[in-house]
């Protein structure tokens, strides 16, 4: 597998996981990928603290995924790849929106997530 294909697969995997985020669900980064927390409570809170999980780290990761996806679409010549990434970007908007609900009391995080949504929606409308 080529390096480009690996990068595209990583982007598609991350976008798919982003699309699966539900309202109220916490997200962690494990082994370079997003992991959706299936539980809540003290045990999960301690695990998140030990692993230095935070909404800021999640936001940085998601920003990087979206920006990388947009960059690949602008630079890539394979129509099938662009279509696949565009579809995954559209699906990811749902998960990003759900995170804005999860972090609704953290206005800087919500504003950043909304900007990502708007940038993604703008790209999908233009192309």
Order of alpha helices (4+ residues) and beta strands (2+ residues): alpha-beta-beta-alpha-alpha-alpha-alpha
